[in-house]
């Protein structure tokens, strides 16, 4: 059975213990890291005295991070326009994600946020408008030249589909034991994932180039990797989940054919690969490129190799991974395996942490339409 990602992929909805809303602290760090870039982009747009500021958060999910971004934008507009005694533009804020995203929770949070903001600002309160825009961001979402700022956080490493070719007989052995690239994968397999990422990221850039207003910006953050010899820490992150699933197969709790048919639609690119795709697609200039590292455990802020409570860290990691891939796993294996699966996964992650403190590599990009800025050399 072929997985149709657009129909089954979403973060865990609601506001319960296992929801994405309660387990998105890791992603919050990226929103905080991009704050200076968002503020700079908003000030640049406000210099043109626009009547309205149109922002789209692509892959918004259903947690508080989107409202954190909205808060950054509103506060920057307030500060900039008040400092120059200028009229504030009206703010139109689009929330985009796949159709199965929990937009209801997002809308409820936005209403609560508006009420809070109105109470804080009093007479200085200016209304803003929040609208849902369901659909894949690998396709067109908005009218031509209608958006001034695109933002996307922790989303673009997710592919539109599992790479074509993984079901071929040549990869039959791979599919029995793994759900993602691992250290034993052939270069052909890695190439299939890269080719799918190239297709998707190119489609993303092409669509946004038609929708972005001249002078606007695009700020993106997503998982990548720094080591050309491997697929980074994601091979272990997903390998430990595959290990838990394999154990359940051996105990008769999961069907072997089900595991064989389960592959994750995700790819962590090298920065060189990202740059190459941007150049080949041709619509955008890469104004800034940087990266930072983030611990697997979203509650572990230290960077030493010693983790005092590995069991606790394992559970933390398992909770936020469940919030991300739980719905995908449930659609394929059924809801009844989730508790057992992620309990086993937490123990596997705890064991892995004895080898050192695993970290993600996160890329941050700022893009402008070509022809609007001179090429910046020496981007990190």
N, C-alpha and C positions, 0 to 999 in steps of 0.2 A: 504494500500500500504506500503510495507516494504522499508525503506530507505537504499540504498546501499551507505554507507558512502564514500567508496573509489571513487565512481563515481561522487558524488555531493559536497564533502567537499573541500573548499579552502578558503583562505583569499581573501578579495576584491582586485582585481588586478588593474593595471594601476598606475597612479600617481596623480589622482584627489583628491578632498577634502575628499571624503569618502573612499579612498584607504587605504589598510593596510600600504603601504609605508609612508603615511602621518600620520598614527595613530598607531604607534608602539613604542611610547616613553616608555610605561610601560615595554614592553619586552626588551627595550634597557637597563634598569636598571639591568636586570639579566645578560646580556652580560658584563656589567661593573663590576658587583659583581664577576663574574667568571674569570675576567682577570688575577689575580695573579695565579690562578690554571692553566689556559691555558699557561701562560708563563713558569711556573714550568714544565709542561708536555712537552713543546717544547724543553726546555733546556735539559731535561732528554733524549729525543729522539736524540738530536743533539750530545750528548756525544758519541754515537755509531758511529759517522761519516757516516751517511747515504748519499748515492748519491742523494736520493730524499726523500721528506717529503710528505706523502699522508694524507690529512685531509678530512673528510666528515662532512658536516653540515646537520644534519637530521631534516627535518621539517623547511627548510630554509625560506619559504614563499618568498615574493617579495619586501622586503624593504631594507633599508640601514644597518640594524643590522648585516646581514651576512657579509657585507663589513667591518664593524667595527671589527668583529671577524677576518677576513682575515688580516686586518691591524695589529692587535695584534700579529698575528702569524709571519707575514713578519718582523715586527720591532724586535721581539724577536730573530728570526734567524739572522738578521743583527747584532744586538748588541752582541749576544753570539759568533758568528763566527768571527766577527771583533776583539773582545777582545782577542781571542785565535789565531788569524791569521790563521783561518781554512777556507777551501773551503765551500761555502754555498751550501746546498742541493737544488736541484730544487724542487719547490713547486707545487704539484698537488692538486687542491681544488675542491671537488665534492659538488654540490648543489643538495640536495635531498628534494623532497616533492611529494605529490600526483599529478597525471597527469594533473589535471585541474589548478594547480598552474600557476601563470603568470611568466613563465620562461623567456619570451621575455624581460620583464622589468628588470629582474635580470641580463640577459646577457648585456643589454644596459648599465646598471649601472656599471657592471664589466669592460666593455670596457672604459667607461669614467674614472673609477678609475685607470685602468692601465695607461692611458694617463697622468693623474695627477701624478701618482707615478713615471713614467718615467721622467717627467719634474723636479720633486723634487730631485730625486736621481742622475740624470745626468749620469756620467760615472760609478757610483756605482750601477746603476739599474740592477737587475737580473729579468728576465721574470718569471712569474708564469702562471699557466695554470688552467683555470676555465672550468668545465664540468658539464652539467646537468645530473642528475640520477633520473628520475621519477619513482615513485612506493611507495608502503607502506613500512615503516620501520619495520613493524611487520613481514616482510618476508625477505629473503635474497636479497641483493642489489649488492654485490660486490664479486669478486673472493676470494677464501680462502686465508687468511693471506696476505692481500693486503693493509690494512689501518693501519696507525700508531696512528691516533688520531680521535676519534669520538666526535662530539659536538652536543648537542641538547638542545634548549632553548624554554621553554613554549610550548612544543608539546606533551609530554608523558601523560598528563592527558586526551588527546583526545583518545577515544576508537576506535577500528577498526569497531565497530558496536554498535547499541543500544542493551543493554543486552537482551538475549533471555528470553522469559517468560513475558515480559512487555505487550504482547498482550493477555495474558490469561484473562479469565473472572474475575479472582480474583482481577485483577488490573484495572478493567473497570472504577471504580470510580476515581482512581488515575489519569488515563489518561485523564479524562474529564477536569481536572482543573490545572494540573501541567505538566511541561516539564522536570523536574528534581526532585531529592529527595527533600522533604520538611520536616518540623517539624512534620507533621502528617503522614508521610510515615511509613509503617510497617517495622519491622526488616528484613522481607523476601525481601522486595524491595531493601533495602540497600545491602543485601547479594548478590542479582543478579548483582548489579553494581560492587561490590567488586570482584565477581567471574569473570566477564568479564575483569576487570583490571588485575587480576592474570593471566588469559590466555594470554592477550596481552603483558603484561610486561615480562612474561616468554618467549614468542615467540621472543620478541625484544632482550632479553639477549642471547638467544640461537643462534639467527642469527648473532649477533655481535661477539660472542665468536669464531665463525668460520672465520670471516672476519678480526679480529684484529691481527696484527703482535705481536709476543712475545716482551714484553717490551713497548708496546703501552699503551694508556690510553683512558678512556671514561669519559667525563665531561657532566653531565646532570643537567638541571634545569627545574622544572615544578611545577605547583600548587599542594599544599597539604593542610592538615589541622592539627591542633594541639589538637583539642577537640574530645575525643572519644565519647562524648555524642551527637554530631551533625555532620552535613556535612560541618561545617564552614560557612564562609560568602558567599560561592557560592549558598547556598540555598536561600539567599536573592537576590543575583545578578540575578539569573535566575527566582526566584519567582516574582520579579518585572516585568520581561519581560512577564512571563505567565499572570500576572495581566493585562498588556496592551493588550495582545491577547484576554483574556477573555472579556474585555470591548468591544473590536471590534466585538466579537461574539455576545454579547448582543445587539449591534447596527446593526447587520446584515451585517457587513463589512467583516467578516471572517466566513467560514462555521464551525459549531461546530464539525463535524466529522473530519475536517482537523486538528483542534486543538487537538482533542482526539488522533489523530494518530501521533502527533509530540512530540518526546522525544529526548533530547540532548544526544549525545554519549560522555559523559565526566564524569570523576570521580576524585575527590581530595582525595588521600589516606592519612592515618596516616603514620608517619615515621616507626612505628612498622610493619605496613603492607608491606611497601617497603622492609625493612630489611628481613622480613620473606620470601618474594618471592625471593630475591637475594640468600638467604641461600638454599631454596628449589630447585631452578633451578641449582645452584651448580657450575656455570662456573666462577663466578667473586668473588673477594674479595672487600668489601667496604672499600676503603682506607680512605676516608673522607666523612662525612655527616654533613651538617649544614643547617640552615634555616634563612630566614629573612622575615620581614614584609614590604609590599608595599601598599601605599594608593590606593584605587580604582581610584581616580582622578590622572592621570599620571602627571598633572601639579601642584599638591599640594605636596610640599616637606616637609611641617611641620607635626608634629605628635600630635598636640593638638586636643582635641575633638571638638573645635569650628571651624566651617568652615564659613568664612565670606560671601562668595557668593555661596550659595548652588545651585542656578539655573545654574550658570556657571559650577560648578562641575558636576551637573547632565548632562549637555550637553556634557561635556568632556568625561564622562563615556560612554554615549550613542554613541558617535562618534566612540570610539575604539571598543566597543562591536559590533556595526554595521559592522565595518571593518572585524571582526572575524566571526560573525555568519550571517551577511547579505546575503551572497550567499546561505547558507544553508536554511535560511528562505525564500528566493526568490524562490528556487527550489521547496519548498513545498507549499507555499501560493501564490506565484506570485510576480513579481517585484513591482506591483502597490501599495502594502500595506506598503512598507518600510518607506516612509517619515512619514506617519501617525503613524506607529508602534513605530518608534524610537523617535518621538516627544513626544508621550505618555510615553514612557519608560524614557526619560530624566526627565520628571516631577515626575515620581514615584521614581526615584533615588534621586532627590533633596529632596523629602519629607522624604525618608528613612534617609538622612543624618542629619536630626534634632535629631535623636536618638543617634548620635555619629559619629565618623569618621570611616567608614568601611575600613578594610584592608584585603589584601590577605596574605596567608602564602605561601612562595616559598621555595622549597627544592633545595639544591645543593648537588650533589653526584659526587665523583671521584671513578671510579672503575678500577681495574687491573685484568687481568686474574689470576686465582688461581694458586698458585705454584710459582709466580714471586716475591711475597713480603710476609713478615711475617705478621701475623694478627696484625692489629693495634687495641689496646684496648682503650676504653674511647672515641670513636667518639661521637661528640655532636649530 
